Amino acid sequence: MQKQQVVELDKKYFMPVFSRYQLVLSHGDGSYVYDTDGKRYIDFLAGIAVNVLGHGHPGLVKAVCEQAGKLIHCSNLYYTEPQVQLIKKLAELSGMDKVFIANSGAEANEGAMKLARKYGKMQSPDKYEIVTAEHSFHGRTLATLTATGQPKYQEGYEPLPGGFRYVPFNDKAALKAVVSAKTCAVMIEPVQGEGGIHVPIDDYLQYARELCDQYGAMLIFDEIQSGMGRTGSFLACQGYGVKPDIITLAKGLAGGVPIGAFLATEKAAAAFAPGDHGSTFGGNPLACAAALAVLDAIEQEGLMENAAAVGEYLIGKMKVLQQKYPALIKEVRGKGLMVGAELTRPGREVVDLCMEQGAIINCTAGNVLRFVPPLNATRGQVDEVVTIVDAVLGKWQ
């Protein structure tokens, strides 16, 4: 099909919810993707932190193909080997005790909030409030967009589910002021993604842990974007030495195959009983086999260590650009290969021009350039992207 045919069919049949770029992608190889005209782009967005192994990773392709030839789906009324292998692996890597496999990040967060609410209700009928951070992002279902501390995602969907409260991220005093005996959970992204790549101050996550302990509330870490080794440890919270009661994962978990998960301590998970939660497709053998291949590659190829080292290199290179363009780049921040450069101007045009030059990044929070490449990205590929960003920013110098 010609590019224009694809665009026109999408416009005719797809619901108008995406502001798509005029780009039709055909295939990928490692950290590169190609459009239908054959042009190559270096991909430092990775499906928004999804393609953690890049594109066409042999181990992932092999696992998906082999499992597809065996068993793609069966009901959760029955056991499958890939599912039990995956939940065991996730429990070991996370330090959690119990795992539920879902299909997406929003589903994982829905399950986490259900579990926290059920736990709270078992303590007291009034223990139902969930505290989240401003500028957070937890999903687009009614409950998860309500948990999301950004009114722009909530407008038009009122009345929203009740029982949510919001506080500024990194503000310990504000958190202390709202957490109470009514709080069943505090839900935080250890590193905020959609909100503009915000890293926690040194003791913020630990303070949240202490408040939850004080009031008997669950601490939920939404690691959907920050997890899977992206910040240099399997979970971002592990890098800060803080253990929550519930963790959510998705995005990079299966390297592009749809999957999500929420993980919990034995104490938290005990609130659920048979029939309290479920999924038709969650934990299907195909997705679980893909996730196992991703986890194996992350460990065997040293991708957590690579994310830490190459991420530090990327932050350093972007800080050099900040010194070169102080009127354009306000701040460079991040952890591992989860990096943001806050601009003093809207970022969409910068992203568009970078794409024209062959680099895919994106803009979040209106003016933050976001870099979330595959975890096997190299220093040379960082140089390639930064060179393009440099050339684009030079247009405003």
C-alpha positions in Angstrom: 0.0 0.0 0.0 1.1 3.5 -0.7 1.6 5.8 2.3 -1.4 8.0 1.5 -3.6 5.0 1.2 -2.7 3.9 4.7 -3.3 7.4 6.1 -6.6 7.8 4.4 -7.9 4.4 5.6 -6.8 5.2 9.1 -8.7 8.5 8.9 -11.8 6.8 7.6 -12.0 3.9 10.0 -10.0 4.5 13.2 -11.5 6.5 16.0 -10.0 10.0 16.1 -8.0 9.6 19.3 -4.4 9.8 18.1 -2.4 12.7 16.8 -0.3 10.6 14.5 2.8 11.7 12.7 2.7 11.4 8.9 4.9 8.3 9.0 4.1 4.8 8.1 6.5 2.3 9.6 7.3 -0.9 7.8 9.9 -2.9 9.9 12.7 -2.5 12.4 16.1 -3.9 13.2 17.8 -3.3 16.6 17.5 0.4 17.5 16.4 1.4 14.0 13.0 1.4 12.2 12.2 1.9 8.5 9.3 3.6 6.8 7.5 2.3 3.7 9.7 4.5 1.6 12.8 2.8 2.9 14.1 5.7 5.1 15.9 4.7 8.2 15.3 6.3 11.7 17.1 5.7 14.9 14.4 4.9 17.4 15.0 6.5 20.8 11.3 6.3 21.8 11.1 2.4 21.5 7.3 2.4 21.3 7.3 4.6 24.4 9.6 2.5 26.6 8.2 -0.8 25.2 10.8 -2.2 22.8 13.4 -2.8 25.5 15.3 -5.2 23.3 14.9 -3.1 20.2 13.3 -4.5 17.1 13.7 -8.1 15.7 15.7 -9.4 18.7 16.5 -13.0 17.8 15.7 -14.5 21.2 12.3 -12.7 21.4 11.4 -13.6 17.8 12.3 -17.3 18.4 10.3 -17.5 21.6 7.1 -16.0 20.0 7.3 -18.1 16.9 7.9 -21.3 18.9 5.1 -20.7 21.3 2.7 -19.6 18.6 3.2 -23.1 17.1 2.4 -24.8 20.4 -0.4 -22.9 22.2 -1.4 -19.2 21.8 -4.2 -19.1 24.3 -6.1 -21.1 26.8 -8.4 -20.2 29.7 -7.0 -19.4 33.1 -9.1 -22.3 34.3 -6.0 -24.4 33.4 -2.3 -24.2 34.2 0.4 -23.5 31.6 4.2 -23.8 31.9 5.1 -20.3 30.5 2.8 -18.6 33.0 4.2 -20.3 36.1 7.7 -19.8 34.8 7.0 -16.1 34.4 5.4 -15.5 37.7 8.2 -17.3 39.5 10.8 -15.2 37.6 9.0 -11.9 38.4 8.7 -12.8 42.0 12.4 -13.5 42.2 13.4 -10.3 40.4 11.0 -8.0 42.3 11.1 -9.4 45.8 7.4 -9.8 45.8 5.4 -12.9 46.7 2.4 -13.1 44.4 1.8 -12.1 40.7 -1.2 -11.5 38.5 -0.7 -11.3 34.8 -2.9 -8.8 32.8 -2.8 -7.4 29.3 -1.7 -3.7 29.8 -0.5 -1.1 32.2 -4.0 0.3 32.8 -5.2 -3.2 33.6 -2.3 -3.7 36.0 -3.1 -0.5 37.8 -6.8 -1.3 37.9 -5.9 -4.6 39.6 -3.5 -2.9 42.0 -6.1 -0.4 43.1 -8.8 -3.1 43.5 -6.4 -5.1 45.7 -5.6 -2.0 47.8 -9.3 -1.1 48.2 -10.2 -4.6 49.2 -7.3 -4.7 51.7 -8.5 -1.3 53.1 -12.1 -2.4 53.4 -11.1 -5.4 55.4 -9.5 -3.0 57.9 -12.3 -0.5 58.0 -15.4 0.5 55.9 -13.9 4.1 55.6 -10.4 3.0 54.5 -10.8 3.6 50.8 -8.9 6.7 49.7 -6.1 6.4 47.2 -3.5 9.2 47.1 -1.6 9.9 43.9 0.8 12.6 42.6 0.1 15.6 40.4 1.5 15.2 36.9 1.3 11.4 37.3 -0.1 9.0 34.6 -1.7 5.7 35.5 -3.8 4.9 32.4 -7.0 5.8 30.4 -9.7 3.6 31.9 -12.1 5.5 34.1 -10.4 4.5 37.4 -6.9 4.9 36.1 -7.5 8.3 34.5 -9.0 9.4 37.8 -5.9 8.2 39.5 -3.9 10.2 37.0 -3.1 13.6 38.5 -3.7 15.6 35.3 -7.1 17.2 34.8 -6.6 17.3 31.0 -7.1 13.5 30.8 -10.2 13.7 33.0 -12.2 16.4 31.3 -15.4 15.2 29.7 -15.6 11.9 31.6 -17.2 13.2 34.8 -18.6 12.0 37.1 -15.3 10.3 38.0 -15.0 7.5 40.5 -14.6 8.9 44.0 -12.0 8.4 46.7 -8.9 9.9 45.1 -6.7 12.6 46.4 -3.7 14.4 44.8 -0.5 15.9 46.1 2.5 17.5 44.4 5.3 15.0 43.5 8.3 15.2 45.8 6.4 17.2 48.4 6.7 15.4 51.7 4.7 17.9 53.7 1.8 17.7 51.2 1.8 13.9 51.3 1.8 14.0 55.1 -1.1 16.4 55.1 -3.5 14.1 53.1 -2.5 10.5 54.2 -4.8 9.5 57.0 -6.7 6.6 58.5 -8.9 6.7 55.5 -6.0 6.1 53.1 -5.9 2.5 51.7 -3.0 3.3 49.3 -0.5 5.8 48.1 0.3 5.2 44.4 3.4 6.7 43.0 5.6 6.4 39.9 9.1 6.2 41.3 10.2 8.2 38.3 7.4 10.1 36.6 7.2 9.5 32.9 4.3 11.2 31.1 4.5 14.1 33.6 7.9 15.1 32.2 10.6 12.7 33.6 10.7 13.7 37.2 13.1 11.9 39.5 12.3 11.6 43.3 14.3 13.5 45.8 16.6 11.1 47.8 14.2 10.3 50.7 10.8 10.9 49.1 10.0 7.2 48.4 11.2 6.1 51.8 9.0 8.8 53.4 6.0 7.5 51.5 6.9 4.0 52.8 7.0 5.3 56.4 3.7 7.1 56.1 2.0 4.1 54.7 3.3 2.0 57.5 2.1 4.5 60.1 -1.4 4.5 58.7 -1.7 0.9 57.6 -1.9 1.8 53.9 -0.6 0.0 50.9 2.3 1.6 49.0 1.9 1.0 45.3 4.8 1.8 42.9 3.7 2.2 39.3 6.8 0.9 37.5 5.1 0.5 34.1 7.5 3.0 32.5 10.4 3.0 34.9 10.6 -0.8 35.5 12.2 -3.6 33.5 15.7 -2.4 34.0 15.2 1.0 32.4 16.7 3.0 35.3 19.7 0.6 35.9 18.0 -1.8 38.3 15.2 -4.1 37.6 12.8 -1.8 39.3 13.5 1.9 39.9 12.4 1.6 43.5 15.2 -1.0 44.1 17.7 1.7 43.2 16.3 3.8 46.1 16.2 0.9 48.5 12.4 1.1 49.1 10.1 -1.9 48.9 6.4 -1.3 48.3 3.4 -3.6 48.9 2.3 -3.7 45.3 4.2 -3.1 42.0 2.7 -2.7 38.5 4.6 -3.6 35.3 3.7 -3.5 31.6 5.3 -1.7 28.6 8.7 -3.4 28.2 7.7 -6.6 30.0 7.2 -8.6 26.8 9.2 -6.3 24.4 6.1 -5.3 22.4 3.7 -8.2 23.0 0.8 -6.9 25.0 1.1 -7.8 28.7 0.8 -6.2 32.1 1.3 -7.5 35.7 0.7 -6.5 39.3 2.9 -8.0 42.0 2.2 -8.0 45.7 3.5 -9.1 49.1 1.9 -12.1 50.7 0.1 -9.7 53.2 -1.4 -7.6 50.4 -2.3 -10.5 48.1 -4.2 -12.2 50.9 -7.0 -9.7 50.5 -8.0 -11.4 47.3 -10.1 -14.6 47.2 -11.2 -16.7 44.2 -13.5 -14.7 42.0 -12.2 -11.3 43.1 -10.2 -10.7 40.0 -9.7 -12.3 36.6 -8.8 -11.9 32.9 -9.7 -13.8 29.7 -6.4 -13.1 27.9 -4.1 -12.2 30.9 -1.3 -14.7 31.3 -1.8 -16.3 27.9 1.1 -18.6 26.9 2.2 -16.4 24.0 2.7 -13.2 26.0 4.3 -15.1 28.9 6.8 -16.8 26.6 7.7 -13.4 25.1 8.1 -11.9 28.6 10.4 -14.8 29.7 12.6 -14.2 26.6 12.8 -10.5 27.4 13.8 -11.2 31.1 16.4 -13.7 30.0 17.9 -11.2 27.5 18.0 -8.4 30.1 19.9 -10.6 32.5 22.2 -12.5 30.0 23.1 -9.4 28.0 23.7 -7.2 30.9 21.1 -4.7 29.8 20.4 -3.2 33.3 24.1 -2.3 33.5 24.0 -1.0 30.0 21.0 1.2 30.8 22.8 2.7 33.7 26.1 3.4 31.8 24.6 4.5 28.5 21.9 6.5 30.3 24.6 8.4 32.2 26.4 9.0 28.9 23.2 10.3 27.4 22.5 12.7 30.3 26.0 14.0 30.0 25.7 14.6 26.3 22.4 16.4 26.8 23.9 18.5 29.5 26.6 19.6 27.1 23.8 20.7 24.8 22.2 22.5 27.7 25.4 24.5 28.1 25.4 25.2 24.4 21.8 26.3 24.3 21.0 27.7 27.7 18.1 29.8 26.4 16.5 26.6 24.9 17.2 23.8 27.4 16.1 24.6 31.0 17.0 21.3 32.6 18.2 17.8 31.8 17.1 15.1 34.2 16.5 11.3 34.4 17.8 8.0 35.6 19.3 5.3 33.4 17.7 5.3 29.9 14.7 7.3 31.0 15.8 10.9 30.2 14.1 14.2 29.7 15.3 17.6 28.5 12.9 20.4 29.5 12.8 23.1 27.0 11.8 26.8 27.3 9.6 26.4 24.2 7.0 23.8 23.1 8.7 20.6 22.0 6.6 19.2 19.2 8.3 21.2 16.5 11.7 20.0 17.8 10.4 16.4 17.6 9.1 16.9 14.1 12.4 18.3 12.9 14.4 15.5 14.5 12.2 13.0 12.7 12.8 14.7 9.4 16.5 14.2 10.2 16.1 10.6 11.0 15.7 10.4 14.8 12.5 9.4 16.6 12.0 10.9 20.1 8.9 12.5 21.5 7.6 15.4 23.6 5.8 14.9 26.9 4.3 17.5 29.2 4.3 20.0 26.4 7.9 20.9 26.5 10.0 17.9 27.6 12.0 15.9 25.1 11.8 12.3 26.2 14.4 9.7 25.4 13.5 6.1 26.3 15.5 4.0 23.8 16.0 0.2 23.8 18.0 -1.0 26.8 20.8 -2.3 24.4 21.3 1.2 22.9 25.0 2.1 22.5 27.1 5.2 23.1 27.5 5.5 19.4 23.7 5.6 18.9 23.5 8.3 21.6 26.0 10.3 19.7 23.9 9.9 16.5 20.7 11.1 18.2 22.4 14.0 20.1 24.0 15.2 16.9 20.6 15.5 15.3 19.1 17.2 18.3 22.0 19.6 18.3 21.4 20.5 14.6 17.7 21.0 15.2 18.2 23.2 18.2 20.7 25.3 16.3 17.8 26.6 14.2 16.7 28.7 17.2 20.1 29.9 18.2 
